[in-house]
């Protein structure tokens, strides 16, 4: 029970990586506030935790709106009295040729993947600084360290998240640690979408896109699952990582090694 009595707020927790982290944190004793744009999905996550005798509350949150990020943190304080951990997981991906991305495409992905992290971090860190304690974990990507074809907007925002992680780690030390996790090919709906778009561009079947990427890029020889990311998030949220800050930790089966 490494997170016993800690309060964790997790964005994008309705499915995928966010849900995996929420379940893992609850299993380790955390009181969890799960947030997502999809009220049905995030309610399901909270109820799954509660059925397993964990403590969870859910709130519909659009992280692109500062007022809603602040309301999410206020909700956590009302329900559980404090906030110890923030996981900035909410994110979207857009795929296609670089020359085809519109201004609206760029505005949308920057709003979710970057401004969302900014707004949630500002709201949570203000409360953490009052108590001089806290941990912030940003879900970045291996594509935040090395660019990839057909995902320029996504990759650019994840590079930005890693830079923001470093800036915040310096400003919030010594009271708050701020780290990022850089997953690789996580087998969620996001990769289903990527495989479909990239497959159409390249003229190959979507299932062959994933097979090719895993075969050519992943030394561990398999795709990644949300629980693989959740385990790293648990480590960073636990006392075992109290002296780690400003890091972007590769969790990608060896696809990125720096």
MODA-V388926 format. One record per pair of residues at least 4 apart in sequence whose C-alpha atoms are under 6 Angstrom apart, sorted by the first residue. I is the first residue (numbers start at 1). J is the second residue. Records with the same first field share a line. If there is no record, write none. Layout:
# MODA-V388926
I: J / J
This chain:
# MODA-V388926
1: 28 / 29
2: 28
3: 28 / 29 / 30
4: 29 / 30
5: 30
6: 30 / 84
7: 30 / 31 / 32 / 83 / 84
8: 32 / 84 / 85 / 86
9: 32 / 33 / 86
10: 34 / 87
11: 35 / 36 / 88 / 89 / 90
12: 18 / 35 / 36 / 89 / 90
13: 18 / 19 / 34 / 35 / 36
14: 19 / 36 / 41 / 42
15: 19
16: 188
17: 226
18: 89
20: 226 / 227 / 230
21: 230
25: 30
26: 30 / 54
31: 55 / 56
32: 56
33: 56 / 57 / 58
34: 58
35: 58 / 59 / 60 / 61
36: 42 / 60 / 61
37: 60 / 61 / 62
39: 43 / 60
43: 58
46: 56 / 57
49: 54
50: 54 / 55
61: 68
63: 69 / 116
64: 111 / 112 / 116
66: 119
69: 120
70: 123
71: 75
76: 80
77: 81 / 82
84: 134
85: 134 / 135 / 136
86: 136
87: 136 / 137 / 138
88: 117 / 138
89: 139
91: 112 / 113
93: 154
95: 150 / 151
96: 150
97: 150
101: 105
107: 111
109: 113
110: 114
111: 115
112: 116
114: 157
117: 121
121: 125
125: 129
128: 132 / 133 / 134
132: 175
133: 175 / 176
134: 176
135: 176 / 177
136: 178
137: 178 / 179 / 180
138: 180
139: 180 / 181
140: 158 / 180 / 181 / 182
141: 182 / 183
142: 182 / 183 / 184
143: 147 / 155
144: 155 / 158 / 159
147: 155
152: 156
165: 178 / 179 / 246
166: 246
168: 172
169: 173 / 177 / 178 / 245 / 246
172: 176
177: 245
178: 245 / 246
179: 245 / 246 / 247
180: 248
181: 248 / 249
182: 249 / 250 / 251
183: 251 / 252
184: 252
185: 223 / 224
186: 224 / 225
187: 224 / 225
191: 195
194: 198
195: 199 / 206 / 209
196: 206
199: 203 / 204 / 205 / 206
208: 212
212: 216
213: 217
214: 218
217: 255
218: 253 / 254 / 255
219: 254
220: 253
236: 241
